[in-house]
């Protein structure tokens, strides 16, 4: 069974709200939105797939940046690692710090490497770049490494799933309005903080409905909610708690 930790995306809040955004992502001529998924494909299961990303500091101050690797969905038997200040072993998830000067674009330090070792399928890794002094000041992208043709969900199954959460920003509670596939579905809603720790989990017992979740115990900040179906996170979005 695939090892599933989380599928979630980070979101951009702008410079006028409490959670300022100093960092942004690009590569060559392409600008990426916070939380974009980028697919890297190889027809071979024997070659290394490499992702690259440039990290910009858009603020007027130097920012000390770490990278956190979050394995969302991994193919059994595969292996991945990444480079930031140096290249890390597969079991290292948080990097050392690297200072990006004000207005600088760091083009040379980050890469993600994936080896399928003969195992076809999709592995999704999230790379979070965050201000070491303020984890809410962060940006991320999801690398989908696709070696071979195996997929987790059919198009029909994905189209039959929907989830909306409101209010957002939230204060004391949220409502989860959801629709699930009609067959063989085991579903939960997870809420995680910006560093990936689960702070709430609810089991969904119906194929569709509205679930009320108490978030009054959560501190102000950035969170992410995910709809997890049969061990796969199929919907993930940002949740802001502001009281």
N, C-alpha and C positions, 0 to 999 in steps of 0.2 A: 504494500500500500504506500502511496506517496506520502511524504512527510509534509504536512500542511501546517504552517504556523500562522500566516495572516496574509490577506490581500487588502491593502488599503493604500490610499493616496494622501499626500500632503497637499494643502491648499494655500493659495496666495492671499494675504490679507491687506496688502498695501501699506503705505507709510503713515496713514492717518488713523489707524486703529491701534488697539493696545498691543497687538502682537506684530511688531514691525518686521518687514522682510528685507534683509540685506543681500541675500544671495539669489542668483538665478542661473539657469542652465542653458547651454547651447553647444553646438558642435558644427564647426565650419560655418556654413551660412544659415543653419537652422536654429531657431530659437524654440525652446521647449517650455511648455506650461508646467507648473508645479504638479507632479503626480502623473505626467504622461507615461504611457506604456510604449516602449520601443521594441519591435521584434527583430531579432537577429537570427537568420535562418541559414542552415547548412543541410544539404542533402546527404552529407556523410555523417555517420555517428562515430567516426574515428578521428576527426580533426578538432582543434580547439577553436571555439567561437569567442571572439573578443569584442567587448563593448568599450566605447570611449565617450568621455564627456568633458566639456570645458565648464569651469565654475567661475562665475563673476561675482565680485564684491561691488555692489552698487551704492554702498554707503560712503560717507565722508570719513569713516574711521577704519583702521585695520581690523580685521575679523579673524579670530583664531578658530579654525574649522576642524571638526572631526567628521569621519564617515562611519556610519553604522550600516552593516549588511543585515538584511532581514530576509530569510529564506521563506518565501511565500508558498511555493509549490515545487518540490524537487522530484526528479525522476530517480528511482532507486538505482544505485550503482554509479550515478554520475558524481562529479566533483566540481566545486567552484571555489575560486579565490579572487581577491581584488588587490589593487595597488593604490596607495595614496602617498604617504611619506616614504613608504617602502612597500614591498609585496609581502602579503601575509599568508600564513597557512590557512587551509580551509576552515579550521575550527576557531579562527579569530574573527570576531564580529564587530568590534569597535577599534578604530584606528588610533594611532597617535595624532597629535595636533599638527596643523600646518597653518601658518599665518598668510592670509591673502590681503595684500595692501589695498587701501582705499582706491576704488576705481580700477583695480587690476582684474584681468581675466587669466585664470590659471589654466593653461592649455596642456600641461605636460604630466601632471601627477596622477590623474585617475585613469584606471582601466579595470574592467571586470573580465575574468577569464572563466570559460566553462568547458569542461570535458565530459562528453556523454559516455565515453568508454564502451561504445557499442550498444548503448541503450537508447532506443528511439523514444521521443516524447518531448513535452514542453516543460521547461523549468523556468519559474518566475522568481527573480531576485529583486528586492527593493534596496536601493542605495540612498540613504538619507545623509545629506550634508547639513550639518548644524553648527551654529555658533556655540562654542564651548561654554560661553558665559550665559547663554539663554537658549535652551533647547527649543523654545517656541519659534525662534528665528531660524527657520530651516527650509530646505527645499529638497525634493526627491524625484527620482524617476524609477520606473519599473522596467527592468530588462527581461524580456521574454526570449529565452534561448530555445530555439526550435530545431532539434536534430531529428530528422525523419518526419513522419506524418501523423503520429499519434496525437489525439486531442482528448480533452477531458469531458467536454459537453458538445452535444450536437447543436446546430443552429436553432432547431426547433425548441430544444430545451431552454437555451439562453433567452430566446424571444418570449418565452412563457413565464419569465421571472420579472418581478417588478417590486420595488420598495421605495417608499417615501417616508421621510422623518420630519416632523414638525412639532413645536416651533424650533427654529434654528437661526440665531442663537437661542439657547434654552436657559431656563433658570432652575426650576424645580422638577420638571418632568418633561418627557417627550412622548409622542405618539408615533408608532411604527405602523404604517399602512402598507401591507404586503400582499403579493400574489405569488404562489408557488406552483411548480409543475404538479400535475394531478396524480402522479404515480410514484411509488417507491421513494418518497421524500422524507428525509430526516433533516430538519432545519433548526438553526439557532441564530440569534442576533447577538453579536459580540460588540462591546465597546472597549477600545484600548486607548491608552494615553500616547503621547508623541514618541515615547521610547519603546512602545510595543507591548506593555504590560496590560493584561486583561483586567478591567475594572468593573465589568458587568457582563453577564451572559444570561439570556433568556431562551428557553426552548419554545418553539412555535408548534402548536399541536393541531392547527387547522391549515387547510390549503390556502385560505385567504382570510384576512381579518385585520383588526387594528389592535395592537399591543401597546399598553401604557407602561412606561418604564420610569421609575423614580431616579432622578439624577441629583437630588438635593444634597447628597453627600459628596459630590464631586467638586473639586476646587475650580475656580475660573481657569480657563485655558483651552488648549486645542486637544480634541479627541477625534477618534475615527470609529465609525460604526460599520460593521460588515454583516452581510447576509451569507451564512455558510450553509450550503446544501450538500448533503452526503460527503462531508469533509472537504468540500471545495468552496472557497470564498468567491462568490459570483458577483456580488455588488459591494463596493466599498466607497464611502464618501466621508467628507469632513463634518464634524460636529463641534460647534463652539459653545462653551459654557460661559455665560456672563451674568453675574448677579448684581 
